[in-house]
Amino acid sequence: MGGVGDEEPATKRMKLSAGELRGLSNGSSCAEPVAGSSRDLMARPLPSEGDEQVVGSKGVIKRVEFVRLIAKALYSLGYKKSGAHLEEESGIPLHSSFVNLFMQQILDGNWDGSVDTLQKIGLSDETIVKSASFMILEQKYFELLDEEKDMDALKTLRTEIVPLCINGSRVRELSSCIVSPSFGGTPGKNIVRAKSRSKLLEDLQKLLPPTLMILDRRLEHLVEQALVLQRDACIFHNTLNEEMSLYTDHWCGKEQIPSQTLQILQAHNDEVWFLQFSHDGKYLASSSSDQSAIIWEVDVNGGVSLKHRLSGHQKPVSSVSWSPDDHQLLTCGVEEAVRRWDVSSGECLHVYEKPGVGLVSCGWFPDGKCLFSGVSDKSICMWELDGKELECWKGQRSLRISDLEITSDGKQLISNCRENAILLLDREAKVETFIEEDQTITSFSLSRDNRFLLVNLLNQEIHLWNIEGENKLVAKYKGHKRTRFVIRSCFGGLEEAFVASGSEDSQVYVWHRGSGELIEVLPGHSGAVNCVSWNPANPHMFASASDDRTIRIWGLSGQKVKHRGAHSNGIHLNCNGGT
C-alpha cells in the first residue's frame, strides 16, 4: 500500500502520529512529524451523557464498535482531525496505546521492540503471536539481506526465526536466500526482497484479531453488504449499481423490465423458430421454417434493421450460433447441413455435412478455430473451419432434436443424450456426468458464467441447475404453456438476474431468477412464441420469435426507438405497446 516509507531507507522514515498511523494502512500517506501530546497514543476520555452500550432501534449495534468503525472510516478517507476529534470527544480510542506503539515500531523498523510489544497487546492465542513474530522477523531478515548484512541476517534466522518452531518449509526457503548464488553475485537477491513496511503492517492487521486492529474499510464493507442485500432482494433490479443510493432503501419498479414492444420485424415468410443476439449485442440472428436465416443489426439507439438474408439451406433452419468474436455465424438446417457465414458480407464461407446423416445442432469452440455439431446418428462431431473432421464422439451423445453447448474454457461439452437426461462431458478428463429429470427435456440454455443450466421440460416447467461441482437443482419456474412444440428460454438482464421464456399461448413470460417469482406476462404475438433472447449488452432489451412469422423487440415502457427506414425490410415500428 502507499504508506510512508514504502521505498525509502529506514533512516529517512519519519515517525507518525497516532492519527496518521490509523490512516496509513488505508493507503494515505503523511510526512508530518509526531506530535508530543499523550493523545497521540491514547484518546483522552471525556465525560459522556449516559452510558448507553448500544445504538440503533434494534439494539444490536454496540456503541463502542460503531464509534471505532466511524473513526477508522474517517482516517481512511483522510479526515485525520475529525477522526482524532471523534476519539477524544467519545472517549473511545480506535487503538490501545500498545497497538499504536506496535504500529509505529513496525514502520520504524524497530523489530526487537515490535516483537516485545506484541506480547503486551492482549493476544491470548499463542499461535497468532508466533505467526505475527515470524512475519516481523522475516521482514527484518530480508532488510538485512538488502543491506548486504548477510551474517546479521543469518544470526536472525538461526537465533530468532528457527526457535519459533513454525513454518519449516518457509524457513528452508529463507535459508536458500543466503546459500544460493544469484546472477548479480549477492546471495539471495534474485529470490525475494523485503516488502514495504506499510504492506507488512497491512498483513499483520489481517492476522491479528479485529478487536485489536480493525480491518481496513470495514465500515465500507458493511455498507456495501447492506446495499447488495437490498439489491438481491429487489426482484425488479435491472439497473447499474451506480444508480443505488445510501439515502433511501433500494427498490426498483417494474419499469426496469422490458415490457413494451418497440419493433415488430416481419421479414421471415414462415414460422420463426430460433434467434440469438451476438455477444456484443450489436447483431441479432434469426432462423425460420422458411429455410432462411437473417442477420439483423442493432444501432446505437436500439433500433433493429435487416443486414443480410442468408439463403442456401434446403430445409428449415433450426438454430444459429455466433462465433466468439461475432464476425461469423453458423446456421443449422433440420437434419441437413451446417453453414458458416461472414457477418460483414453475408457470404457463405463453408458448408459442413456428413454423407448419409444429417446435422441437428451447431456451436463454436471458445478459440473460434473449431466448431462442433450434433449428428442424427446420435454422435457429436468436431470440425476445423476448413471442414476437416477432428474428432467424433460416438454413442448416444445427442438426440434428433438437440441443444449443444460448450463451456467458455472449452473443457465441458453439454448435450441432450436421452429424452430425460443431459450429458456433461469433460473432454480433458474423459469423465461423463448427467443431469437426469423425471420428464422429457425439450431444450436447455447455459448461463454466461457457465455455472447454471436452464432446462425446459415437457410438463411445462423450467428447471435451474447449478452445474458447478455436483449437479444440483436450485429453482423451478412455472406458468408458461407448452403442449406440442419446442419452447426455448434464456437468462437475461443485469447479471442474468431474470429468466425469460416463450409459450404456446402467444405470450412471453419473465421470472426473477433468484426467487422464482413470475414478474411479467407479455402479450403481443398471435402465435406460439418459440424462442426468446436477451441482449447481453443491454439489460433493457430482448427479442422474441413466434409462429406468427414475426420477431418482437421489447424495451422499457415509454421508450422510443429512432430508426431510419422504419417501414422497409419488413420492419414495423411500434412504440405504444399495441400490435
C-alpha positions as CSV (number, residue, x, y, z in Angstrom):
1,M,0.0,0.0,0.0
2,G,1.1,3.6,-0.4
3,G,2.1,4.4,3.2
4,V,5.2,6.4,4.3
5,G,8.5,4.6,3.8
6,D,7.4,2.2,1.1
7,E,10.6,2.7,-0.9
8,E,12.7,4.9,1.4
9,P,15.6,3.6,3.5
10,A,15.0,3.3,7.3
11,T,17.0,6.4,8.2
12,K,14.6,8.6,6.2
13,R,11.4,7.3,7.7
14,M,9.6,9.8,9.9
15,K,7.6,8.9,12.9
16,L,3.9,9.2,12.6
17,S,1.3,10.4,15.0
18,A,-1.4,8.0,16.2
19,G,-4.0,9.6,13.8
20,E,-1.6,9.3,10.9
21,L,-0.9,5.6,11.8
22,R,-4.6,4.9,11.7
23,G,-4.9,6.2,8.2
24,L,-1.7,4.6,6.9
25,S,-3.0,1.1,6.1
26,N,-5.8,2.7,4.2
27,G,-3.4,3.9,1.5
28,S,-3.0,7.5,2.8
29,S,0.5,9.0,3.2
30,C,1.8,11.6,5.6
31,A,5.1,13.4,6.2
32,E,4.2,15.3,9.4
33,P,6.4,14.8,12.5
34,V,4.9,13.1,15.5
35,A,3.1,15.4,18.0
36,G,4.2,15.3,21.6
37,S,0.9,15.0,23.4
38,S,-0.3,11.9,25.2
39,R,-3.4,12.0,23.0
40,D,-1.2,10.5,20.2
41,L,-1.1,7.2,21.9
42,M,-4.5,7.1,23.7
43,A,-7.6,9.2,23.2
44,R,-8.5,11.2,26.3
45,P,-11.9,10.1,27.7
46,L,-14.4,12.8,28.2
47,P,-17.5,12.6,30.4
48,S,-20.4,11.3,28.4
49,E,-24.0,11.8,28.8
50,G,-25.5,8.5,29.8
51,D,-23.7,5.2,29.4
52,E,-25.7,3.6,26.6
53,Q,-24.0,0.4,25.3
54,V,-25.9,0.1,22.1
55,V,-27.2,2.4,19.3
56,G,-30.0,1.9,16.8
57,S,-33.6,0.9,17.2
58,K,-32.9,-2.8,17.2
59,G,-30.4,-2.8,20.0
60,V,-27.9,-4.9,18.0
61,I,-25.2,-2.3,17.3
62,K,-22.6,-2.0,20.1
63,R,-21.8,1.7,20.7
64,V,-18.0,1.2,21.1
65,E,-17.7,-0.9,17.9
66,F,-19.8,1.6,16.0
67,V,-17.7,4.6,17.1
68,R,-14.4,2.8,16.4
69,L,-15.6,1.9,12.9
70,I,-16.6,5.5,12.2
71,A,-13.2,6.7,13.4
72,K,-11.4,4.2,11.2
73,A,-13.5,5.3,8.2
74,L,-12.7,8.9,8.8
75,Y,-9.0,8.2,8.9
76,S,-9.2,6.1,5.8
77,L,-10.9,9.0,4.0
78,G,-8.1,11.3,5.0
79,Y,-10.1,13.2,7.7
80,K,-7.5,12.8,10.4
81,K,-8.5,15.8,12.5
82,S,-12.1,14.6,12.5
83,G,-11.1,11.1,13.4
84,A,-8.9,12.3,16.3
85,H,-11.7,14.6,17.5
86,L,-14.2,11.8,17.5
87,E,-11.8,9.7,19.6
88,E,-11.4,12.5,22.1
89,E,-15.0,13.5,22.4
90,S,-16.3,10.0,22.6
91,G,-13.6,8.7,25.0
92,I,-13.4,5.6,22.7
93,P,-9.9,5.1,21.3
94,L,-9.5,3.5,17.9
95,H,-6.5,1.5,19.1
96,S,-4.9,1.0,22.5
97,S,-1.6,2.7,23.4
98,F,0.2,-0.6,22.9
99,V,-1.3,-1.1,19.5
100,N,-0.3,2.4,18.4
101,L,3.2,1.8,19.7
102,F,3.4,-1.5,17.9
103,M,2.3,0.1,14.6
104,Q,4.9,2.9,14.9
105,Q,7.7,0.3,15.7
106,I,6.8,-1.6,12.6
107,L,7.1,1.5,10.4
108,D,10.3,2.5,12.1
109,G,11.9,-1.0,11.6
110,N,12.2,-1.4,15.4
111,W,11.9,-5.2,15.1
112,D,13.0,-6.2,18.5
113,G,10.8,-3.6,20.1
114,S,7.7,-4.6,18.0
115,V,8.2,-8.3,18.9
116,D,8.3,-7.3,22.6
117,T,5.2,-5.1,22.3
118,L,3.4,-7.9,20.5
119,Q,3.5,-9.8,23.8
120,K,1.7,-6.9,25.6
121,I,-1.2,-6.0,23.3
122,G,-3.6,-8.6,24.7
123,L,-3.2,-11.7,22.5
124,S,-4.3,-14.9,24.2
125,D,-3.7,-17.2,21.2
126,E,0.0,-18.2,21.2
127,T,-0.3,-19.4,17.6
128,I,-1.2,-15.9,16.4
129,V,1.7,-14.4,18.5
130,K,4.2,-16.8,16.9
131,S,2.8,-16.2,13.4
132,A,3.0,-12.5,13.8
133,S,6.5,-12.7,15.2
134,F,7.5,-14.8,12.2
135,M,6.3,-12.2,9.8
136,I,8.1,-9.4,11.6
137,L,11.4,-11.3,11.9
138,E,11.1,-12.4,8.2
139,Q,10.9,-8.7,7.3
140,K,14.0,-8.0,9.5
141,Y,15.8,-10.8,7.8
142,F,15.1,-9.6,4.3
143,E,16.0,-6.0,5.1
144,L,19.3,-7.2,6.5
145,L,19.9,-9.0,3.2
146,D,19.0,-5.9,1.2
147,E,21.6,-4.0,3.2
148,E,24.1,-6.8,2.4
149,K,24.4,-7.7,6.1
150,D,24.4,-11.4,5.5
151,M,25.9,-12.5,8.8
152,D,23.4,-10.5,10.8
153,A,20.6,-12.0,8.6
154,L,21.9,-15.5,9.3
155,K,22.0,-14.8,13.0
156,T,18.4,-13.6,12.9
157,L,17.4,-16.8,11.1
158,R,19.2,-19.1,13.5
159,T,18.5,-17.4,16.8
160,E,15.1,-15.7,16.3
161,I,13.2,-17.3,13.5
162,V,14.1,-21.0,13.8
163,P,13.3,-21.1,17.6
164,L,9.7,-20.2,16.8
165,C,9.4,-23.8,15.5
166,I,6.7,-23.0,12.9
167,N,6.6,-22.9,9.1
168,G,9.5,-25.2,8.5
169,S,9.2,-25.1,4.7
170,R,9.3,-21.3,4.7
171,V,12.4,-21.4,7.0
172,R,14.1,-23.6,4.4
173,E,13.2,-21.1,1.7
174,L,14.7,-18.3,3.8
175,S,17.9,-20.3,4.2
176,S,18.2,-20.7,0.4
177,C,18.3,-16.9,0.1
178,I,21.8,-17.0,1.7
179,V,23.2,-20.2,0.4
180,S,22.0,-19.9,-3.3
181,P,24.2,-17.7,-5.6
182,S,22.5,-15.0,-7.6
183,F,23.1,-13.7,-11.0
184,G,24.4,-10.5,-9.6
185,G,26.8,-12.2,-7.1
186,T,24.9,-11.2,-4.0
187,P,23.3,-14.2,-2.2
188,G,19.5,-14.2,-2.2
189,K,18.8,-11.0,-4.0
190,N,17.2,-12.7,-7.0
191,I,14.9,-14.8,-4.9
192,V,13.0,-12.3,-2.9
193,R,13.2,-8.8,-1.5
194,A,11.7,-7.2,1.6
195,K,8.2,-5.9,1.2
196,S,7.3,-2.3,2.2
197,R,6.8,-1.8,5.9
198,S,3.3,-0.5,5.4
199,K,2.5,-3.7,3.5
200,L,3.8,-5.7,6.4
201,L,1.5,-3.7,8.7
202,E,-1.4,-4.5,6.4
203,D,-0.6,-8.2,6.5
204,L,-0.3,-8.1,10.3
205,Q,-3.6,-6.4,10.5
206,K,-5.3,-9.3,8.7
207,L,-3.7,-11.8,11.1
208,L,-4.4,-10.0,14.4
209,P,-8.0,-10.1,15.9
210,P,-10.2,-7.2,14.6
211,T,-10.9,-6.1,18.2
212,L,-7.3,-5.0,18.4
213,M,-6.8,-3.7,14.8
214,I,-9.9,-3.1,12.8
215,L,-9.7,-4.3,9.2
216,D,-9.3,-1.7,6.5
217,R,-12.5,-0.4,5.0
218,R,-14.7,-2.4,7.4
219,L,-17.4,0.2,7.5
220,E,-17.4,0.5,3.7
221,H,-17.7,-3.3,3.5
222,L,-20.7,-3.3,5.9
223,V,-22.5,-0.6,3.8
224,E,-21.7,-2.4,0.6
225,Q,-23.1,-5.6,2.1
226,A,-26.3,-3.8,3.0
227,L,-26.7,-2.4,-0.5
228,V,-26.0,-5.8,-2.1
229,L,-28.6,-7.5,0.2
230,Q,-31.2,-4.8,-0.8
231,R,-30.3,-5.2,-4.5
232,D,-30.6,-9.0,-4.3
233,A,-34.0,-8.7,-2.5
234,C,-35.3,-6.4,-5.3
235,I,-37.0,-8.7,-7.8
236,F,-37.1,-5.9,-10.4
237,H,-33.5,-4.7,-10.1
238,N,-32.1,-4.2,-13.6
239,T,-30.0,-1.1,-13.4
240,L,-26.3,-0.4,-12.9
241,N,-25.2,-0.3,-9.3
242,E,-24.0,3.3,-9.7
243,E,-27.7,4.3,-9.5
244,M,-28.1,2.9,-6.0
245,S,-28.1,5.4,-3.2
246,L,-27.4,5.4,0.6
247,Y,-30.1,8.0,1.2
248,T,-33.0,5.6,0.7
249,D,-33.7,1.9,0.8
250,H,-33.3,0.4,-2.6
251,W,-36.3,-0.8,-4.6
252,C,-36.9,-0.8,-8.3
253,G,-40.3,-0.8,-10.0
254,K,-41.5,-2.9,-12.9
255,E,-40.5,-0.2,-15.3
256,Q,-36.9,-1.6,-15.3
257,I,-38.1,-4.8,-17.0
258,P,-38.5,-4.7,-20.8
259,S,-42.3,-5.0,-21.3
260,Q,-43.2,-2.9,-24.3
261,T,-42.9,-3.9,-28.0
262,L,-40.7,-1.3,-29.6
263,Q,-40.4,-3.0,-33.1
264,I,-42.0,-5.8,-35.0
265,L,-39.7,-7.5,-37.5
266,Q,-41.7,-9.1,-40.4
267,A,-39.0,-10.2,-42.9
268,H,-39.5,-14.0,-42.5
269,N,-42.1,-15.8,-44.6
270,D,-42.8,-18.6,-42.2
271,E,-42.6,-19.5,-38.5
272,V,-39.6,-18.1,-36.7
273,W,-38.0,-20.9,-34.7
274,F,-34.8,-19.5,-33.2
275,L,-33.0,-16.3,-32.5
276,Q,-29.9,-15.2,-30.7
277,F,-28.1,-11.9,-30.0
278,S,-24.4,-11.6,-30.7
279,H,-22.0,-11.5,-27.7
280,D,-21.5,-7.7,-28.1
281,G,-25.2,-7.1,-28.6
282,K,-24.7,-5.4,-31.9
283,Y,-26.4,-8.0,-34.0
284,L,-29.4,-10.4,-33.8
285,A,-29.6,-13.6,-35.9
286,S,-32.9,-15.4,-36.5
287,S,-33.8,-18.7,-38.3
288,S,-37.0,-19.8,-39.7
289,S,-39.1,-22.6,-41.2
290,D,-38.8,-20.6,-44.5
291,Q,-35.3,-22.2,-45.0
292,S,-33.5,-18.9,-44.3
293,A,-31.7,-17.1,-41.6
294,I,-31.4,-13.3,-41.2
295,I,-28.7,-11.2,-39.6
296,W,-30.2,-8.0,-38.1
297,E,-28.1,-5.0,-37.0
298,V,-28.8,-3.2,-33.7
299,D,-27.9,0.5,-33.9
300,V,-26.8,2.7,-31.0
301,N,-30.3,3.8,-30.3
302,G,-31.6,0.3,-30.1
303,G,-33.2,0.2,-33.5
304,V,-33.0,-3.1,-35.4
305,S,-32.6,-3.3,-39.2
306,L,-32.1,-6.1,-41.7
307,K,-28.4,-6.6,-42.6
308,H,-28.3,-9.9,-44.6
309,R,-30.8,-12.6,-45.6
310,L,-28.9,-15.9,-45.6
311,S,-30.2,-18.4,-48.2
312,G,-28.9,-21.8,-49.3
313,H,-30.4,-24.3,-46.9
314,Q,-32.8,-26.9,-48.4
315,K,-34.7,-27.4,-45.2
316,P,-36.0,-25.3,-42.3
317,V,-33.2,-23.6,-40.3
318,S,-33.4,-24.8,-36.7
319,S,-30.7,-22.8,-34.9
320,V,-27.8,-20.3,-35.2
321,S,-24.6,-19.8,-33.3
322,W,-22.3,-16.7,-33.1
323,S,-18.5,-17.1,-33.3
324,P,-16.7,-15.9,-30.2
325,D,-15.6,-12.6,-32.0
326,D,-19.1,-12.2,-33.6
327,H,-17.5,-12.0,-37.1
328,Q,-19.0,-15.3,-38.3
329,L,-22.3,-17.1,-37.9
330,L,-23.3,-20.8,-38.1
331,T,-26.7,-21.9,-39.2
332,C,-28.0,-25.4,-39.0
333,G,-30.8,-26.9,-41.2
334,V,-33.1,-29.6,-39.8
335,E,-31.1,-32.8,-40.2
336,E,-29.3,-31.2,-43.1
337,A,-26.0,-29.2,-43.1
338,V,-24.3,-26.5,-41.1
339,R,-23.3,-23.4,-43.0
340,R,-20.7,-20.8,-41.9
341,W,-21.3,-17.2,-42.9
342,D,-19.3,-14.0,-42.9
343,V,-21.3,-11.4,-40.9
344,S,-19.9,-8.4,-42.7
345,S,-20.6,-9.5,-46.2
346,G,-23.3,-12.2,-45.8
347,E,-21.2,-14.6,-47.8
348,C,-21.3,-18.4,-47.1
349,L,-17.8,-19.4,-46.3
350,H,-18.2,-23.2,-45.9
351,V,-20.8,-26.0,-45.8
352,Y,-20.3,-28.9,-43.3
353,E,-22.1,-32.2,-43.9
354,K,-21.7,-35.9,-43.4
355,P,-22.8,-38.5,-46.0
356,G,-25.8,-40.5,-45.0
357,V,-26.6,-38.5,-41.9
358,G,-27.9,-35.0,-41.1
359,L,-26.6,-32.4,-38.7
360,V,-29.0,-31.3,-35.9
361,S,-27.2,-28.7,-33.9
362,C,-24.1,-26.5,-34.0
363,G,-21.7,-24.4,-31.9
364,W,-18.3,-22.9,-31.6
365,F,-15.3,-23.8,-29.6
366,P,-14.1,-20.8,-27.5
367,D,-11.0,-20.2,-29.6
368,G,-13.1,-19.7,-32.7
369,K,-10.9,-22.2,-34.6
370,C,-13.2,-25.2,-34.4
371,L,-16.9,-25.9,-34.4
372,F,-19.0,-28.9,-33.3
373,S,-22.3,-30.4,-34.3
374,G,-24.8,-32.9,-33.2
375,V,-25.5,-35.6,-35.8
376,S,-28.7,-37.5,-36.5
377,D,-26.9,-40.8,-35.7
378,K,-26.6,-39.5,-32.1
379,S,-22.9,-38.7,-32.3
380,I,-21.2,-35.3,-31.8
381,C,-18.5,-34.2,-34.3
382,M,-15.8,-31.6,-34.1
383,W,-14.6,-29.8,-37.2
384,E,-11.8,-27.5,-38.3
385,L,-13.0,-24.4,-40.1
386,D,-11.9,-25.9,-43.4
387,G,-14.2,-28.9,-42.9
388,K,-11.7,-31.4,-41.7
389,E,-13.3,-33.7,-39.1
390,L,-11.1,-33.7,-36.0
391,E,-13.0,-35.9,-33.6
392,C,-16.3,-37.7,-33.3
393,W,-17.9,-38.9,-30.0
394,K,-19.9,-42.0,-30.9
395,G,-22.8,-43.5,-28.9
396,Q,-25.9,-41.9,-27.5
397,R,-24.4,-38.4,-27.2
398,S,-27.3,-36.3,-28.7
399,L,-30.9,-36.6,-29.8
400,R,-32.6,-35.9,-33.1
401,I,-33.8,-32.5,-31.7
402,S,-30.8,-31.5,-29.6
403,D,-29.2,-28.5,-28.0
404,L,-25.5,-28.3,-27.7
405,E,-23.3,-26.1,-25.6
406,I,-19.6,-25.9,-24.6
407,T,-18.2,-24.0,-21.6
408,S,-16.1,-20.9,-22.2
409,D,-12.9,-22.7,-21.2
410,G,-13.6,-25.4,-23.8
411,K,-13.4,-28.2,-21.3
412,Q,-17.0,-29.3,-21.0
413,L,-19.4,-30.3,-23.7
414,I,-23.1,-30.3,-22.9
415,S,-25.8,-32.1,-24.9
416,N,-29.1,-33.9,-24.7
417,C,-28.2,-37.6,-24.6
418,R,-31.6,-39.2,-23.7
419,E,-35.1,-37.9,-23.6
420,N,-34.8,-37.2,-19.9
421,A,-31.1,-36.7,-19.4
422,I,-28.4,-34.2,-20.3
423,L,-24.7,-35.2,-20.8
424,L,-21.9,-33.1,-19.4
425,L,-18.7,-34.5,-21.0
426,D,-15.4,-33.4,-19.5
427,R,-13.2,-33.5,-22.7
428,E,-9.9,-33.5,-20.8
429,A,-10.6,-35.9,-18.0
430,K,-12.9,-38.1,-20.2
431,V,-15.5,-38.1,-17.4
432,E,-19.2,-38.1,-18.1
433,T,-21.8,-36.8,-15.6
434,F,-25.5,-36.5,-16.1
435,I,-28.5,-34.3,-15.2
436,E,-31.5,-36.6,-15.0
437,E,-35.1,-35.3,-15.0
438,D,-38.4,-37.2,-14.4
439,Q,-39.8,-35.5,-17.5
440,T,-38.8,-35.3,-21.1
441,I,-36.3,-32.5,-21.8
442,T,-37.2,-30.2,-24.7
443,S,-34.3,-27.7,-24.6
444,F,-31.7,-26.1,-22.4
445,S,-29.6,-23.0,-22.1
446,L,-26.2,-22.3,-20.5
447,S,-25.5,-19.2,-18.4
448,R,-22.7,-16.9,-19.5
449,D,-20.7,-17.7,-16.3
450,N,-21.0,-21.5,-17.1
451,R,-22.4,-22.1,-13.6
452,F,-26.1,-22.7,-14.4
453,L,-28.2,-24.6,-16.9
454,L,-31.8,-23.7,-17.7
455,V,-33.7,-26.9,-18.6
456,N,-37.2,-26.8,-20.3
457,L,-39.4,-29.8,-19.7
458,L,-42.4,-31.4,-21.3
459,N,-44.5,-30.8,-18.1
460,Q,-44.5,-27.0,-18.6
461,E,-41.7,-26.4,-16.0
462,I,-38.3,-24.9,-16.4
463,H,-35.6,-26.1,-14.0
464,L,-32.5,-24.3,-13.0
465,W,-29.5,-26.5,-12.3
466,N,-26.2,-25.5,-10.7
467,I,-23.5,-27.4,-12.5
468,E,-20.5,-26.2,-10.5
469,G,-19.2,-29.3,-8.9
470,E,-22.0,-31.7,-8.1
471,N,-25.1,-31.0,-10.2
472,K,-27.9,-29.6,-8.1
473,L,-31.4,-28.5,-8.9
474,V,-31.8,-25.0,-7.3
475,A,-35.1,-23.5,-8.7
476,K,-38.2,-24.2,-10.7
477,Y,-40.2,-21.8,-12.9
478,K,-43.9,-22.3,-13.8
479,G,-46.7,-20.6,-15.6
480,H,-46.0,-20.8,-19.3
481,K,-47.7,-23.2,-21.7
482,R,-46.1,-26.0,-23.7
483,T,-48.0,-29.0,-25.1
484,R,-46.7,-29.6,-28.7
485,F,-43.7,-27.6,-29.6
486,V,-40.1,-27.0,-28.6
487,I,-40.2,-23.8,-26.5
488,R,-36.9,-22.2,-25.5
489,S,-36.0,-20.0,-22.5
490,C,-33.0,-17.8,-21.7
491,F,-31.1,-16.0,-19.0
492,G,-31.1,-12.2,-19.2
493,G,-31.0,-8.8,-17.6
494,L,-28.3,-7.3,-15.4
495,E,-26.1,-10.1,-14.2
496,E,-28.6,-12.5,-15.8
497,A,-30.9,-12.0,-12.9
498,F,-34.0,-13.0,-14.9
499,V,-35.3,-16.0,-16.8
500,A,-37.5,-15.4,-19.9
501,S,-39.4,-18.0,-21.9
502,G,-41.7,-18.3,-24.9
503,S,-45.0,-20.0,-24.6
504,E,-47.6,-21.7,-26.7
505,D,-50.3,-19.2,-25.5
506,S,-48.6,-16.5,-27.6
507,Q,-47.1,-14.7,-24.6
508,V,-43.6,-14.1,-23.2
509,Y,-43.0,-15.0,-19.5
510,V,-40.4,-13.4,-17.3
511,W,-39.3,-14.6,-13.8
512,H,-36.9,-13.3,-11.2
513,R,-34.2,-16.0,-11.3
514,G,-33.4,-15.9,-7.6
515,S,-36.9,-16.0,-6.1
516,G,-38.6,-17.8,-8.9
517,E,-41.4,-15.2,-8.8
518,L,-43.3,-14.6,-12.1
519,I,-43.0,-10.9,-12.7
520,E,-44.2,-10.3,-16.3
521,V,-46.5,-12.0,-18.8
522,L,-46.3,-10.1,-22.1
523,P,-49.0,-10.4,-24.8
524,G,-48.5,-9.3,-28.4
525,H,-47.7,-12.3,-30.6
526,S,-50.6,-14.1,-32.4
527,G,-48.9,-17.5,-32.5
528,A,-46.8,-19.7,-30.2
529,V,-43.6,-17.9,-29.0
530,N,-40.8,-20.4,-29.8
531,C,-37.7,-18.6,-28.5
532,V,-36.5,-15.6,-26.5
533,S,-33.1,-14.0,-26.5
534,W,-31.9,-11.2,-24.1
535,N,-29.4,-8.8,-25.4
536,P,-26.2,-9.5,-23.3
537,A,-25.0,-5.9,-23.7
538,N,-28.3,-4.2,-22.9
539,P,-30.3,-5.4,-19.9
540,H,-33.3,-3.4,-21.2
541,M,-33.7,-5.2,-24.5
542,F,-34.8,-8.7,-25.6
543,A,-36.3,-10.3,-28.6
544,S,-39.0,-13.0,-29.1
545,A,-39.6,-15.3,-32.1
546,S,-43.0,-16.6,-33.0
547,D,-45.1,-18.9,-35.2
548,D,-46.8,-15.7,-36.3
549,R,-43.7,-15.1,-38.6
550,T,-42.6,-12.1,-36.6
551,I,-39.9,-11.1,-34.2
552,R,-40.7,-8.6,-31.5
553,I,-38.1,-6.3,-29.9
554,W,-39.0,-5.5,-26.3
555,G,-37.8,-2.5,-24.3
556,L,-38.7,-0.3,-21.4
557,S,-42.2,1.2,-21.1
558,G,-42.2,4.7,-22.7
559,Q,-39.0,4.1,-24.6
560,K,-39.0,5.2,-28.2
561,V,-36.7,3.9,-31.0
562,K,-35.3,6.3,-33.6
563,H,-34.8,4.2,-36.7
564,R,-34.2,5.1,-40.3
565,G,-36.3,3.3,-42.9
566,A,-38.8,2.1,-40.3
567,H,-41.1,0.5,-42.8
568,S,-38.6,-1.0,-45.1
569,N,-37.2,-4.6,-45.0
570,G,-40.3,-5.9,-43.2
571,I,-39.8,-3.7,-40.1
572,H,-42.7,-2.1,-38.3
573,L,-42.1,0.4,-35.5
574,N,-44.5,0.0,-32.6
575,C,-43.8,2.4,-29.8
576,N,-47.1,2.4,-27.9
577,G,-47.3,-1.3,-27.0
578,G,-50.0,-2.1,-29.5
579,T,-50.0,-4.9,-32.1
